[in-house]
Amino acid sequence: MGMTKKHWSINALATEFGLDRRTVALRVGEITPAAKENGHPVWYLADVAPVLADKEPPKARKIPMPPGFHALEAMHSLRHPVDKAACLMAMAMVYRVGCLAAALAVGCGASCRVAYALNSAMTIGLMQAATDIGLQAGLEPWVSNSDPQIYEMDAFDQVDWPALAGMAGEVVDLDAWESYSRHQLNPGEDEDAEPAPSPCNRKGKSK
């Protein structure tokens, strides 16, 4: 009578290879079980031994940094994964919020000049909110530097102003919208003063 191949559970494999059960479950998770016993998967030893024999954990695949987030790689203060995740989320939201606010404003019936002002206001406001939250929560890079210069100008989502103007039944007039935006956001500003560079608006499509 031939011998039957033995089935190995996660507990049995953990004992055999001297590994934590969670480590075993993670490593064999992508290998098709040989069967199920009492509702739990079991494997043939020959199928899982190669991934369990190596005591070193498999190296994580390095994911390329997306455009606009390269500042994260240069910040030595971002050693904790929570700091990195918080910073990445803040950057992603800041890059997108202005474009989203402009589109929603026009969709709700606002004029393009209001949408243009909201594009700047929401972007700058969210930048400040991210800084405030980072400081209150004790997160890097804000604790070490309240103005860490993490945002890249080319990474902001671009507003398709001709498309929004078409929705609003208007013609594109970026200069007039910029003037309105400056007046609304900085009511005490000298009309002849040089405008401060906007982090997002002039990046939009104008033709």
N, C-alpha and C positions, 0 to 999 in steps of 0.2 A: 504494500500500500504506500503510495507516494506521500511525501510530507506536504502539509498545507502551509502556505506562507502566513506568517503571523501578522495580525493587525496591531497597530500601535496608536494609542490615544495621545492627546497632548500631554497629559500627566505622565504617561509612561515615557514619552520622548524626552520630557523635561528631566526626569530622573536619570535616564540613560546617558544623556549628553551633558548633564550638570548645568542646565540653563533654566532661567526663569520661565514659568508657564506663558507669560505674556510675550516673551521673546520668541518662544517656540511658535505660538499662535501667529505672530506677525510674520515669521519666516516661512511657515508652511501654508500661509493663507492663500497664496496664488497657485498652490499645487492641488490638483484634483484628488479628493480623498478616494481611497479604495472602496470604502463602504461607510455605513453608519451603524453604530451599535448603541442601543439604548438612546437613540436620538442624537448622538454625538458623532462627528466625523472621526474616522480612523484612517491611517495611511500604512502603506508598505514601507518598511525601513529603507529599502533600496531607493525609493522615490524621494525621500526627504533627507537622507543622510548627507548628501552634498551641501545642502544649505544649512545644516545644523552642526556639521563637523568643524566649521570655521568659527572659532571663538570670538573673532573680531566682528563687530556689527558691520553690515554692508555700508559702504560709503554713500552718502546722500548725493543724488544727482544735482550738479550745480545748474541752477536755472539762470539764464541771462537776465540782467537787470533791464527792465523795460525803459524806454526813453522817458526822460524827465525825472528819473529816480536815482541817477548816478551819485547824487550827493550822499545817499545812504552809505555807499561803499567807502567814502572818504571820512566818515565820522567815526572816530575811534571810541567816542562816548557811547555809541549804540551797541553795547555788548550784550545787553539782556534782550531776549526775544520779544518781551512785552514792549520795550522801548522801540524796537525796530518795527513791530506791527503797528503801534500807535502812530509812529512817524509816517509810515507808508500809507496808512488809512487817511491821515490828515492831508497828505500831499495829493492823494487820488481825489479826495472830495473837493479840495481847493481848485484843482485843475478843471473840474467838471461843473462846479456849481454856477458859475457865471453864465455859461452857455445854456444851462438848464433853466436858470431864472429868466433869461431873456425870452426863451421860447415859451415858457409858461405864461409870462406877462402878456405877450402878444396873443397867445391862445385864449387868455381870459379877457381880451378886449382892450388892453392898454396900448398906448401909442408906442412907436418905435423909440422915441426919445426917452420915454419912461423905461422901456426895456433896456436901452443902452445904459441908462444910469443904474438900473438894478444889476446889470452885468458887472459893473465895477463895484457897486456897493456890497453885493453878496460875496464877491471874491475877497475883497479887503476885510469884510466883516468876519468871514469864516477863517481867514488867516489869523485874525486877532483872537477869535474864539478858540482856535487850536492852541495858540500860545497860552491863553488863560487856563485852559483845561490841563495842558501839559505841566504848567507851573503848579497848579493846585494838586495835581496827582503825583508830583515829584518825578516826572518823566523826562528822559533825555530825548532830544538835545536841548530842550527849553530850560531845564534847570541850570545847565552850564552856560547857556547863551540864550537870552530871551528873543534875540533876533538872529537865528542861526543861518539865514540865507540858504534855505533848502529848496526853494522853488526855482525852476528853470523856465525862462520866458517862453521858449519854444514849445513847452509841453502843455500849455493851456488849450483847452478845447476851443476851436474857432467857431464863432457865430456866423451863420450864413445870413448876413444882413439883407442882401437882395431878396432872399426867400421870405424872410420875416416881413420886409417892407411890402412884398406882394400880398402876403396874408392880411396885412393891416391896411392895404389900399393906399400906400404911401410911396414916395420916391426916396431913394437912399440919399441922406444928407448927413454924413458923418461929422462934418464940422459943426453943424447946428446942434446935433445930438450931443457932441462933446461939450459945447458951450453950456447947454442945458444941464448936463450931468455935473459939470464943475460948479455951476450956480447952486444946484440942489444939494450937492454933497459938501460944498465949501461956501456957504452963503456969504461969509465975510471976506472972501478972497478978492484981491484987486483984479478987476477985469483985464488989466493990461499985463498981469503977471504971467510968467512962463508956466504953462500947464505942467503939472507933475506927470511923469510917465505912468500910464495905466498898465497894470500887469496883464490885461486881457483884451480890452476893447479894440485897440488898433490891430490886433492880430486877426480880427475877423475878416471875412471876405467882403470886399466892397464893390466888386465888379462882377 
